[in-house]
Amino acid sequence: MGGGTGGGGHADPKLQEATREWEAFFVGYLLKQMRKTAGDGGGLFKPSEGEKMFRDMLDDETARSLSKTGGLGLADMLNRELGAAHARAEGGKGNTDA
């Protein structure tokens, strides 16, 4: 879907990392909510605490992996928008000093 890892021309590494982390958090949240609605998997036995912990860690790692490879494209979109807003704000500062 997203396909990119860049930031639409805004090469601020801190912003790229923050937006990538936000996307990973958001995708992880979506995966956890999906699991809640899917139930326990319909197996013969109720899942153990260890299995629940493993699924949580698997969801987190899946979200991180998706985010690093472009994921849903949310990080790129946020990076472009926030980078442009920051550039506008920085540009406006120079005009108020005169």
PAZAPA-4460 file (N, C-alpha, C; in steps of 0.05 Angstrom, whole numbers, plus 32768, in hexadecimal, padded with zeros to 4 digits):
% residues 98
    n_x    n_y    n_z   ca_x   ca_y   ca_z    c_x    c_y    c_z   seq   type   mol
   8010   7FE8   8000   8000   8000   8000   8011   8019   8000     1      M     A
   8021   801D   8016   8031   8035   8018   804A   8033   8006     2      G     A
   8059   801E   800A   806F   8017   7FF9   8089   8027   7FFD     3      G     A
   8087   803E   800B   80A0   804E   800D   80AA   804F   8029     4      G     A
   80C3   8058   802B   80CF   805B   8045   80D8   8078   8049     5      T     A
   80D5   8088   8033   80DF   80A3   8034   80CA   80B5   8041     6      G     A
   80CE   80CF   803D   80BD   80E2   8049   80B3   80F7   8037     7      G     A
   80B0   80F2   801D   80A6   8105   800B   80B7   811E   8009     8      G     A
   80D1   811B   800A   80E3   8131   8007   80EC   813E   8021     9      G     A
   80E0   8137   8037   80E7   8142   8051   80F9   812E   805E    10      H     A
   8113   8134   8060   8126   811F   8069   812E   8123   8086    11      A     A
   811C   812D   8097   8122   812F   80B3   8120   8113   80BF    12      D     A
   8137   8107   80C7   8138   80EC   80D1   8127   80E9   80EB    13      P     A
   8127   80FD   80FC   8117   80FB   8115   80F9   80F9   810F    14      K     A
   80F1   8109   80FC   80D4   8109   80F4   80CE   80EE   80E7    15      L     A
   80DF   80E4   80D6   80DA   80CA   80C9   80D8   80B4   80DE    16      Q     A
   80EA   80B4   80F1   80E9   809F   8106   80D0   80A2   8117    17      E     A
   80C9   80BA   811E   80B0   80BE   812E   8097   80B6   8120    18      A     A
   8095   80BC   8106   807D   80B5   80F7   807D   8096   80F2    19      T     A
   8094   808A   80EF   8096   806D   80EB   808D   805F   8105    20      R     A
   8096   8069   811C   808E   805E   8136   8071   8061   813B    21      E     A
   8066   8078   8133   8049   807D   8137   8039   8069   8126    22      W     A
   8042   8065   810D   8034   8052   80FC   8035   8036   8107    23      E     A
   804C   802E   8112   804F   8014   811E   803C   8011   8136    24      A     A
   803B   8026   8146   8029   8025   815D   800C   8022   8154    25      F     A
   8004   8032   8140   7FE9   8032   8136   7FE1   8017   812A    26      F     A
   7FF3   800C   8119   7FEE   7FF2   810D   7FED   7FDC   8122    27      V     A
   7FFE   7FDE   8137   7FFD   7FCB   814D   7FE3   7FCC   815C    28      G     A
   7FD9   7FE4   8160   7FBF   7FE8   816D   7FA9   7FDB   815C    29      Y     A
   7FAA   7FE0   8142   7F96   7FD4   8130   7F96   7FB5   8131    30      L     A
   7FAE   7FAA   8131   7FB1   7F8D   8132   7FA6   7F82   814D    31      L     A
   7FAC   7F90   8163   7FA2   7F86   817D   7F83   7F88   817E    32      K     A
   7F78   7F9D   8173   7F5B   7FA0   8172   7F4E   7F8A   8161    33      Q     A
   7F5B   7F84   814A   7F52   7F6F   8139   7F51   7F54   8148    34      M     A
   7F66   7F4F   8157   7F67   7F35   8166   7F51   7F34   817A    35      R     A
   7F4A   7F4B   8187   7F35   7F4B   819A   7F1A   7F43   818E    36      K     A
   7F15   7F4D   8176   7EFC   7F47   8169   7EFC   7F2B   815D    37      T     A
   7F13   7F1F   8158   7F14   7F04   814C   7F10   7EEF   8162    38      A     A
   7F13   7EF6   817A   7F0F   7EE2   8190   7F29   7ED2   8195    39      G     A
   7F26   7EBB   81A2   7F3D   7EAB   81AA   7F47   7E98   8194    40      D     A
   7F3C   7E9A   817D   7F45   7E89   8167   7F35   7E70   8164    41      G     A
   7F22   7E6B   8175   7F11   7E54   8172   7F1E   7E39   8177    42      G     A
   7F35   7E39   8184   7F43   7E1F   8189   7F35   7E0F   819E    43      G     A
   7F3F   7DF8   81A2   7F34   7DE6   81B6   7F39   7DF0   81D3    44      L     A
   7F51   7DFC   81D7   7F58   7E06   81F1   7F5A   7E25   81F1    45      F     A
   7F55   7E30   8208   7F57   7E4D   820B   7F75   7E54   8209    46      K     A
   7F7C   7E6A   81FC   7F98   7E72   81FA   7FA4   7E78   8215    47      P     A
   7FBD   7E6F   8218   7FCB   7E74   8232   7FD5   7E91   8232    48      S     A
   7FDF   7E99   824A   7FEA   7EB4   824D   8002   7EB7   823B    49      E     A
   8012   7EA1   8239   802A   7EA2   8228   8022   7EA6   820A    50      G     A
   800D   7E99   8202   8005   7E9C   81E6   7FFA   7EB9   81E1    51      E     A
   7FEC   7EC4   81F4   7FE2   7EDF   81F2   7FFA   7EF3   81F0    52      K     A
   800E   7EEE   8201   8026   7EFF   8201   8034   7EFD   81E6    53      M     A
   8037   7EE5   81DC   8044   7EE0   81C2   8034   7EEF   81AC    54      F     A
   801A   7EED   81AC   800A   7EFB   8197   800D   7F19   8199    55      R     A
   800F   7F24   81B1   8013   7F41   81B4   802F   7F49   81A9    56      D     A
   8043   7F38   81AF   805E   7F3F   81A4   805E   7F3B   8186    57      M     A
   8051   7F27   817C   804F   7F23   815F   8041   7F3A   8151    58      L     A
   802C   7F44   815D   801E   7F5B   8152   8030   7F74   8152    59      D     A
   803F   7F78   8167   8051   7F8F   8169   8067   7F8D   8154    60      D     A
   8072   7F76   8151   8088   7F72   813D   807D   7F74   8120    61      E     A
   8065   7F6A   811B   8059   7F6D   8101   8054   7F8A   80FB    62      T     A
   804B   7F99   810E   8046   7FB6   810A   8060   7FC5   8105    63      A     A
   8076   7FBE   8113   8090   7FCB   810E   809A   7FC4   80F2    64      R     A
   8097   7FAB   80EB   80A0   7FA3   80D0   8091   7FB1   80BA    65      S     A
   8077   7FB2   80BD   8066   7FC0   80A9   806E   7FDD   80A7    66      L     A
   8073   7FEA   80BE   807A   8006   80BE   8095   800B   80B0    67      S     A
   80A8   7FF9   80B4   80C2   7FFD   80A8   80C2   7FFA   808A    68      K     A
   80AF   7FEA   8080   80AE   7FE5   8063   8099   7FF6   8055    69      T     A
   808F   800A   8062   807B   801C   8056   8060   8018   8060    70      G     A
   805A   8000   806A   8041   7FFA   8078   8029   8004   8069    71      G     A
   8019   8014   8077   8000   801F   806C   8005   803A   805F    72      L     A
   801D   8044   8061   8023   805E   8055   801D   8075   8068    73      G     A
   8015   806F   8080   800E   8084   8093   8027   8094   809B    74      L     A
   803D   8087   80A0   8056   8095   80A8   805E   80A8   8092    75      A     A
   805D   80A0   8079   8065   80B1   8063   8052   80C9   8061    76      D     A
   8038   80C4   8064   8025   80DA   8062   8029   80EE   8079    77      M     A
   802C   80E4   8092   8031   80F5   80A9   804B   8105   80A5    78      L     A
   8060   80F7   809B   807A   8104   8097   8077   811B   8084    79      N     A
   8069   8117   806E   8065   812D   805A   8056   8144   8066    80      R     A
   8040   813E   8074   802F   8153   807F   803D   8162   8095    81      E     A
   8049   8154   80A8   8057   8161   80BE   8070   8170   80B5    82      L     A
   807E   8164   80A1   8095   8172   8096   808E   818C   8089    83      G     A
   8078   818B   8079   806E   81A3   806C   8065   81B8   8080    84      A     A
   8057   81AF   8095   804D   81C2   80AA   8065   81CE   80B8    85      A     A
   8079   81BE   80BD   8091   81C8   80CB   80A0   81DD   80B9    86      H     A
   80A2   81D7   809F   80AF   81E9   808C   809F   8203   808B    87      A     A
   8085   8202   808B   8075   821B   808B   8079   822B   80A4    88      R     A
   807A   821D   80BB   807E   822A   80D5   809A   8237   80D6    89      A     A
   80AE   8229   80CC   80C9   8234   80CB   80CB   824C   80B8    90      E     A
   80BD   824A   80A2   80BD   8260   808F   80AF   8279   809A    91      G     A
   809B   8275   80AA   808C   828B   80B6   809C   8299   80CB    92      G     A
   80AE   828B   80D8   80BE   8298   80ED   80D0   82AD   80E3    93      K     A
   80DB   82A9   80CB   80ED   82BC   80BF   80DF   82D7   80B8    94      G     A
   80C6   82D5   80B1   80B7   82ED   80AA   80AF   82FE   80C1    95      N     A
   80AD   82F3   80D9   80A4   8303   80F0   80BB   8312   80FD    96      T     A
   80D4   830C   80F7   80EA   831A   8103   80EF   8335   80F6    97      D     A
   80E5   833A   80DE   80EB   8353   80D0   80DD   836B   80DB    98      A     A
***
